[in-house]
Amino acid sequence: MKPQYFIAILFATSLYWMYLLYAPFLMVITIAALLAISTATIHEYIEEHLHSKLASALISSVLLALLFFAPLGYFLGSLTLWLNSLEADTLYKVELYINNFLINPPEYLLFIKPYVADILKEVNINTITAQALSIAAKIGAFSAGFLKNAFLVIIFYFFALYNGEAIVSFLKRAVQMSVEESTLLARELSSVMSVVFYSIITTAMFEGALFGIAVSFMGYNGLLFGIMYGFASLIPVVGGALMWLPFMIYEFAIGDSKSAIFIALYSIIVISIVADTFVKPLIIKWINQKLLTENDAKLNELVIFFAIIAGLTTFGFWGMILGPAITAFFLTILKLFEAQTKACEAKEL
């Protein structure tokens, strides 16, 4: 047997066992690596000023934990406690309002009355309470699992920043890619992921702050519901409605129609139309101008939009990062094939 064949067999065997060993952590490692790529500019900026790779990696990891995972952890914990503390009287008011609305809908919705008979049979205080407790239990379990995964992401994120250059250099030598090809792959993936990451975080914080300020004036926890709206806004098209629609129904149920109409109109006009339609593109454009140079990749906004939708559908929460990353990687590989094809055609001529 030739030595290279024996080495290839050893490599395949070791790769298989490495997969078995690290399979439970593959998603976490991938997310950490993509986040490291997305925030490489911050890491490099801190390193230039502190002249310490270790300090820069530590500070970047703390910032990621504070700006991303801490709000989400607060949201999950607070929501779990809030659902567990729901009173039966509150649920009864909501049930009564929904039943009255379905039995006596407005004139422009009279056509739905024949279709709601089956719905009315299922809407009662017992089913609502059971659903609320079930949701609370699921959120509690998700909270514990998410916090564990978040901790692992931060750990792997730190090592990805601290050892990133050495890992990338080793991979370049191992796969024997040319300097031009490896530079193109790294630059395009990094530029796309940076724009996607910063755009998602900035717009979610902006829209969440707008909603949080509004509900705080209504007497609710503006921080909690602002964070909830920020994460809900990550879901395209219907994300915002998942927040303001329950608020509107609840305010109608307790008899506060002015607050119900206010939160609906405010969310639709100020957040959905003004902020999401007009301000959000300006934010993305500004981030593009600040982060990307003329040589960087500029993935079409529609491609990024559908990549996020596909990612969320396939991978859940982390899909908003994985979707654009997979798409950008695939398109970059196509560019490399195109470049190699042109080079071969040039040699033949």
N, C-alpha and C positions, 0 to 999 in steps of 0.2 A: 504493500500500500504506500502510495506517495505521501510524503510528510504533510503536504498541504491538505490532502483529503482527511488525514487523521486530525489535523488541527480544526478543519471545518466540522467534523463530527463532534469533537470536544466542545467547540463553540456552540453548536446547536443544542447539545445536551445541557451545557451550562445555562444557555438562554432559557431552555424549558424549565429548569429548576429555579432560576431567578424569577421567572414568571409566577410559578407556584408560591414562591416565598413572598413576593411583593404584590400579588394580585389584590389583596384587600386594600392596598394603599395606592393603587395605580391612579384612581381618580383624584385623590388628594395630591399626589405628586404632580400630576398633570396640571391641576389648578394652580398649585404653588409656582410651577415653572412659568405658566402663562402670566400670572400676576407679576412675577419677577421681570418678565419681558416687558409687560405693560408699564411698569413703574421704574424702568431702568434709568430714565432721565432724572428722576428724583434722587435715586441712589448715586448716580454719577455727580450730581450737583452737590450733594452733601459730602461725598468723598473728596471732591476738589477743595472744599473749604476746610474740612477737618483733617485731610491727609491721612485718613485711617479707614481702611476697608472694613475692619471689624466694627468700628463705631458707626459707620454709615449703614451697614447691614442691620445693626441693632436698632438704630433710630428709625429706619425705614419699616422694620417689622413692627415696632411699637406704633408708628403712625397708621399702618394698615389695620392693626388691631383696634385702635381707637376710632378711626374714621369709618370703618366698614363693619367689623364684627361686633364691637361694643353696642352700637345702635340696634343691630339685629338681635343680639342677645337680650337687650332691654325690652325690645318689642315682643319677642317670644315669651319671655318671663312674665311681663305685665299682662299680656293678652291671656295667658293661661290662668293667672290669678283672677282676672276680671271675669272670664267665662265661668270659673268655679264659684264666683260670688254672686252670680246672677240670681235675682229673687224671682219667686214664682209669680208675684204680682206683676212684675215688669213683663214677663213672658205672656201672662194672661192678657194684658193690654194690647200687646202686639198681635196675639191670636185674635182678639176681638175686632181689632181694626181691620186685619186681613179678611176675616169672615164678612164683616159689614161691607167692605169694599167689593168683595166678590159677589155678594148677594145683591147689592144695590150699586152697581158700577155707574159712572157718569154716562150721560146719553151717548157720547161719542164712543163708548166702549161696551154698549149694550150687546153687541154681537158676540161677546165672549161668554155671556151668561149661560147659554146652553152647554158650554164646554167645561164649566167649573164644578159641576156636580160631584165628580169623582175627587176633585182636589179638596172640596170642602169636607169630604169624609175623612181625609187624611190629616187635615189641619186641626189639631187640638193641642191642649196644653201638655199632654203626656208625650206626644211625638216631638213637640218642640223642645221640651225639657230633655228628652232622651237624646235628641240630635245635638243640643248644646253640650251636654255632658260628654257625648261621643267625640265631638270636635275638640273639647277641652283636653280629653285624654290623648287624642292623636297629636295635638299641638304640644302637649307636655312631653310625649315620647320623642317627637321631632326635635324639640328644644334640646333635650339631653344629647341626642345623636348629633345635632348640628354643632353644639358647643364642643363636643369631642373632636369632630372633624375640623372645626375652626382652629382649635389648638394645634392639631397636626399640620394644617395648612400653614400656620404661622411658623412652625418649626422648620418645615421643608422650604418655606419661602426664605427664611433667614439663610439656610445653607445654600439655596440657589443663588442668592445675591453674593454671599461670601466666596463661594467656589465657582461662580458662574463662568468667569473667564477661563479657568483651568479646564472645566468640563467642556466648554465650546471648543477650545483648542484641541483637546483630545479627540472629540468627535470629528473635527475636521480632518485630523490625521488618520483616524480609523476608517472613515468612509472614502477617503482619498478624493475629496471634492476640490476643484480648483478654487483659488482665492476669489475669483470673480463670482463663481456660483455660490459659494458659501456666504459671501458678502451680500449678494442679492437676496438670498433666502433669509438671512438674519435681518437685513434692513427692512424688507417688505413686511415680514411678520411682526417685527417690533413696532413699525410705524402704524400699521393697522390696529394692532392690539392697544397701543397707547391711546389712539383717538377713540376707540370703542370704550375703553375702560374709563377714561376721564369724562367722556361725554355722558356715559351712563350715570356715573357718580354725581356729576354736576347737575344734570337735569333732574335726577331723582331728588337731590337735596333741595333744589329750587322749588319744584312743584310740591314737595312735602312741606316745605316751610310755608308756602302760600296756604295750603289746606290747614296746617297746624295753627296758624295765626287766626284763621276764620273760626275754627271750632273752639279755640281757647276763649274767644269772646262769647261763645255760647255756653261756657261753663264746663267744658270737657278738658281732658288732659291733652293739651296741644302738642306736647313732645311725643307722646305715645302715638296719637293718631296721625301726626305729621310723618313719623317714621313709617307707619303702616301705609299711608298714601304714597310715600316715596317708593317703597318696594312694590306696591300695587301698580304704580305707574310704569314699572318695567314691563308689564304685560301689555302688548300693543292693543290699541283700539278700545278694549273694554276694561282696562286696568283701573282707570279713575272711577268708573261707574261702580266697581266693586266696593268702593268706600262711601261715596256720597249717597248712593241709592239706599243702603240700609239706614244711614243717618236720616234721610228724608222720611222713610217709612216709620222709623222710631219716633221722630218728632210729630208726625201726623197722629201716631198712635196715642201719644200722651197729650194731644190736644194743642200743641204749639205749631199751628200752621204757618205762622210768619217765619219761624226758624227753619221749618221744612222747605218752604219756598226759597228762602234766602240761600241755604246751603246748596240747593239744586241749581239755582241760577248762577251763584258765585262759581261753583265747580265747572259748570258748562261754559260760561262766558269768560271768566277771568283765567281759569286754569286750562281747560280743554282748548278753547279757541285762541285766546290771547297768548298765554304762556307756551302751550304745546305747539300751536300752529305757527306763531310768529317769532316768539322769543327763543324757543328751542333751536331752530335752525341757525339763529345768530350765534348762540352759544357754541354749537358744533363748528360753525365757520371760524369763530375766534380760536377755538382749540386747534383746528386744522392749521391755521396760520401760525400759531405759536409753536406747534410741535413739529410740523412737517416742513422740509425744505423742498426745493424744486426736484431733487433727485429721489425723494421718498415716494413710496407707493401711495396712491390715492384711490382706494376702493370706492366704487359707486355707492352712494347712500342707500339706494334701493337694495343693493346686494347685501349691505350690512343689515338693513332692516329685516329682510327675509331670512338672513342667516341667524339673527337673534330669535326670530319666531321659531325657526326649525330647531334651534338649540334648546329653547325652552320646552318645546313639545317633546323632544327626544330625551333630553338629559335632566329636565326639571330646572331648578333654580340656577345651577351652575352652567346651564346651557347658554346663558347670555354671554358667557366668556368663551365656552367651547365652540359654539356655532360659528362666530366670526373667525376664530383661530383656525378651525378646520377648513373653512372656505378660503381664507387667505393663503393657507399652506398649499391647498390644492391648486389654486390659480398661479401661485409662484412656481410650483413644479411644472405646470403647463408652459410657463414662460421659459423655464430651463430647457424643456424638451424642444421648444421652438428655437431657442438659441443654438442648441446642439444640431438641430436639423439644418439650419442656415449655414452653420460652420461646415457640416459635411457636404452640403451642396456647393459651397465655395471651393472646397478642396477638389471636388470632382471636375469643376470647371478649370 
